[in-house]
């Protein structure tokens, strides 16, 4: 077995492509012959990438050559005419052998089916870890399963460890510093991603993830949504025969506990997979705001707010699916996902108010918000591989439903110099989201080329019902506020067709695509006097709207192979940023009497043209990835703060945040990633991203243009200590950022983790510390003509976690190179 692994490592330097022979014969001759063929999994008929063909001379066994299969399982090796022993090897599979073959002319071995060998899997010696990044024609694929800091963490935490991706203290996700990123689950929009909200990603376990695809130059197959690009989270689905799985438990401080099970039953005709989990968390947060007002702006000159945030979330989630193999080449997969979440957030806001330098009064505002959320998703997938050359048809249907009931009680008291009630409110908010998806994709190989076409229809409705009762201080009774009680229904419907064509000419590959999308944005307001909102938003804004936007979205991805382990890529794509319901809803939030957020029904989609130039170089122990990128966005979104012209009953100026269509936003940047494995016991990973954006635009006579340069970096090391203890360190720094009104300071975060396999590698215990220095805080300074604000906000304090993982009928083993049957995230590789 050790000899096989040494041979595999030697042959890994001779990676070949299906159209470019790699490897010479052991006996050089003037007219070499070519050995070709394809290697697939006997059970799933899926290609096996990195399977090894060994060509050994019969007359001189020390003369060995060969090559490995490409992403389609195809190999092509040159050799001089002669007698050879041929074998095809792949980790965890029984070998294919054909001895004493007299080869005098080109030979095609055809399709070789390898059978899984349970005995080999149990005796595998891990000699190297799979590279954590794979570069494809239009994306980078990160395998997150080996990240120790993800033990006991959430999906949102795991995304924060992915190069090019940042997750801020509010949980907002950005790609290359751009927050308009599209989140997909298994290649499709999903209830797991919260229909545009990232709240659900903070509650689901990270160990459910198999890999994350960072798609900065999406092909025409993908929805054009997301000017920054796409993050596709691929969940685990085990394919090993029999019953197997993992159970993961964790406990942490501040109070946190979770248990999750990934279970799988694989038989000849079907595969049942299930993920089920429960989590309980009490992550405390805090905030501090020091606001100074210009002369004549309200009663007070300065207001200091000190907030303590106490949260409690308990959630249950389950994902059950069955894949039934209709024939050798086709399958039908049905799955159901459900999530129940019970949350409670209590925010205590202690306010000190000044006139000049003297304290005038103190208040205490307590906001008690409950959240009862239920969501489910039903999916049906049909997959038909017409042949082994990639000719296939896939069809998907998906329905998602999400309901949130959020009753909130707010009480605000004067605590100095007198004790009295200032205001009290009862809020009842019900938000219901429905989404229906239909998608069909067809792939047709044309010799060395490939043609693809498809359709996607996505219909989404957001129904927000909001009612407000205010305490009448004179009568002591709660009275409905008919001016703010409302119902807002928002529909976003997208229909799209696409086609793309890819081919390869020698070392040059391309993928050219065109997507046609029609976007319908439709909204209606009921239950409130429109004059109240028109006065706040402006008479020219239509509260009941129905708009259509038809757009063409071309894509182009090129790759040129300078050498076997070196290439250059070039990508172009046009993208759209559609406003979500939160940005459209015209009713102001009630999280504060003095600082409100209000949506803008007049917000139009933004469009962007993006360019990306990348370079990849692999050495034996070092992998380098790099790129430079440029993006120009028109009608870009910007959140601004402005006066409402109103004051509270106790004389505080009410400030509003509102999203607007700013004129343009240009972004240019560069990123560099290094993966270095100098020894078996040491792995180093680092990335650096530098970007600059320049926005221009005027709103209500105020220039909101800004120019800002920023950067973020990430470093990770994994060390195997004596006693087979793994130690991982993740460090990241996000540089300062600034727009027209607000400057944010840099943020440094350090995570540590230790793990050890026990019970003959059947279980693993781990300890992790996230944000070890408790430094993950957003520190900001905002300046406008009417007020300035110094603020500090921390969503979650330092977290310590102990976890235990038990594997059922699984040995801890290197990942197999074969792709899963029915995956819908494959792209043409050239």
Order of alpha helices (4+ residues) and beta strands (2+ residues): alpha-beta-beta-beta-beta-beta-beta-beta-alpha-beta-beta-alpha-beta-beta-beta-beta-beta-beta-beta-beta-beta-beta-beta-beta-beta-beta-beta-beta-beta-beta-alpha-beta-beta-alpha-beta-beta-beta-beta-beta-beta-beta-beta-beta-beta-beta-beta-beta-beta-beta-beta-beta-beta
